[in-house]
């Protein structure tokens, strides 16, 4: 098990280094990712060809079952944000006016600030401090 952890740690550090370097060249990064994805699916395709019954309809049925059971079918092909926006009866982005977009951003910002205030008060309670009053000068931590 220790050897597995060492190997995992090595590849984790290697991935960090490669990702940092490639992030400076987005086009090269995209090409490396594309080649990796294509080679992965080429391998999956070749392995699937070795398994009897995974040709044509069998492949489709097995793929749909795997995607349905894992919950990836809808989220991958449609996307969570589209489903959620439908439940909320939101307009599509192209249908929204600039004022609608700015209003939504302002609301999200206010929600984030409220959550941060709540977290800050929780931290003060954990530290045994008095929560900061609005306009006060008490540091966060």
N, C-alpha and C positions, 0 to 999 in steps of 0.2 A: 504494500500500500504506500510505503514511503517513496518508492521509485515512481509510482503513478503521480504522486503529489509533486515530485521534482520535475517530471515531464510536463505536467500541467502548468506548473509555475514557469518553466522555461518558455513554453509556447505563449503564455499570457504576457510575459515580458517582451518576447519577440513581436507579438501582435501589436503591443503598445508602441514599440520603436518603429515598426513598419507603417502603422497608421499615422504616426506623427510626421514621418518623412513624406508619405504619400499625400497628406493633407495640404502640402505646399504646392502640389501639382494636381489639380482636380481632374484634368483630362487623363493623365496617366493613371490616377487612382480609379477612374471610371473604367478604363480599358482593362486594368488588372482585375477589377471586380467582375467585369463582363466575361473575361476569359475563365476566371474561376467558376462562375456560375455555369457557363457552357460546358466546361469539363465535368463538373459535378453531375449535370443532367445527362451528359453522354454516358457516364459511368452507370447511372441509375437505369438508363435505357438499355444498356448492354446486359446488366444483371437481370432486368425484367425479362429480356428475351430468353434467358436460360431457364426461366420458371414456366413449366407447362400451364396453359390456361390463361396466361397473361398477355394474350394477343387480342387486338380488336376490342370487342365488347367486354371481355373479361377484364382487360386493363381499365376501361372506363368505369365499370362497376366497382372494381377494387379501389380505384382512385377516389371516386365519389364517396364511398364508404369511409375511407381513411380520412378524407377532408371533413366529412360531416361529423364523425366521431371526435375528431380533434378540435372541431369548432373553427377550422380555418377556411372552410368553403365560402361562407358568407363574408367574413371579415377580409379575406384576401381579394375576392373578386368584386365585392361591392364596397366594402370599407365601413368601419364603425361610424365615422362622421356623417356619412350619407344617411345611414339608418337612423342615427340619433336626430339629425336635422329633420327627418321626416316625422318622427314622433313629436318633435317640438313645433312642427308646422312652420319651420323657418324657410325663408326665401333662399334660393341659390345665390351664391356670391355675385354672379353676373346680374341678378335681379335687384340686388341691394343698392341703395343710394349711398353716397359718401357719408351722409348724416347717419344712416343706419349702421354703417361699419364703425364710425367713430363712437356712436352711442354704445355699441356692443363692446368695443375696446375699453371704454370708460367704465362700464359695468364690471368687466373682468378685472380691471385694475382695482376698483373699489373692493371687490370680493377678495382679491389677493391681499390688499392692505388690511382688511378686517381679519383675515386669517393670521397675518403676521402680528397684529396687535394681540390677538388671542394667545398666540404662541409666546409672545414676549411676556404677557401676564403670567402664563404658566411657568415660564422660566423664573420669573421673580418669586413666584410662590414656592417653587422648588428650592430656591436659594434662601428663602426666608426673608426676602426683601419686600419692600412696599412696591406695588405696581406703579409704574410711571404715570403721572397725571398728564393730561394733554397740555402741551406747552412747557412741561417740565424739562429739566436739563439732565436728568439722571441717565447714566450710560446704560446701554442694552444689557451688558453682562457684568 
